[in-house]
Amino acid sequence: MLAAERHSLPYGLRLGALSIAPGLGASHRDACLRALALHEPPQYAPLAQAARRAVPQAMQAAP
């Protein structure tokens, strides 16, 4: 993706139900990077859900 951007080659992204059409530019790159950063592969979803529950509990227990 970043190499395609450097070489001015349009690129897109498909992650599960999310689809970003091919494009170029800083806002397109940022949208793709954000989607990748927030993507939870199905096999890790239970772990991510458990982590989200644990963080608020740990913050409440802190002095």
Secondary structure, DSSP 8 states (H G I E B T S, - for coil): -HHHHHTT--EEEEETTEEEEEE-SHHHHHHHHHHHHH---GGGHHHHHHHHHHHHHHHHH--
